[in-house]
């Protein structure tokens, strides 16, 4: 999967969960996908906060922040999406 991410991020569980949420076309599954992505992101933020230094992780944190913004917008507009046929 992981069409959205550079090589270092494309194997992160949060990135996979985020991508599944963004690409979900079935509105009945969307809320669950968004919640899973938020959970994976929270876990990764927790892991990153325990690291002694964040050097080299700044790009990932920037990506996480953008992903959180997109998930918020997606959740706001989820009721407007039509179920895929």
N, C-alpha and C positions, 0 to 999 in steps of 0.2 A: 504494500500500500504506500503510503507516505509520498504522495506527489507534491505536497506543499513544502516540504522541509529539506534543508541542506543535509548532507550525509550524517553529521554528528547527531542530529535530532530525529532522524527518521526512524530510529529504533526505540525511541522513548515511548512507553505506554501512553503517556498523556497525549503525545502527538497523534498516535493512532486513534485514540478515543475521540480527540477533537476532530480529526478528519472524518471519522464515521458520522459524527453529529452534523458537520457541515454538509456532507454529501447525502444525508438521509432524505429521501423523497416521500416516505410514508409518514404522514403527520401523526399517525397513532403511535409511532415509535420514536418520534423526535424528542419528546420530553425526557424519555428514558436515556436516549443517547446524550443529550445535553447534560443530564445529571451525572452520567458515567464520566464524561469528559471533565466536568467540574471536580469530581472526586479524584480522578487521576492527577489533575493539575494541583489540587491541594496536597496530595501525597508527595508530588515532586517538589513543590515549594518547601515542604517540611524537610525533605532530604537535603535540598540545597541550603536551607538555613542551618543545618547541622555541620556543614562543611567549614573547615577552618578559614578558607579563603574562597572568594567567588571569582577569582581570576580565571578567565576562560569560560565562565558561565554567564557572562553579561549578555551574550547573544541569545542564549536560551531564556533568560529572564525577560528580555525584550519580546521574544516570541510568545512567551507565556502571557505577558500583559496584553499583547494584541489578540491572542486567542480568547482571553477572558472577555475582552470588549466585543468580539464577534459573537461569542456564545450569549452574551447579554442581549445583543440586538436580535439574534436568532430566536431566543426565548420570547422576546417581546412581540415578534412577528409570527411566531409559530401558529397562532390561531388563524392567521390569514392564509397559510399555506394549504393547498389542496392535497388530498390523498392521492398518491400515484396509482395509476390503473395498472 
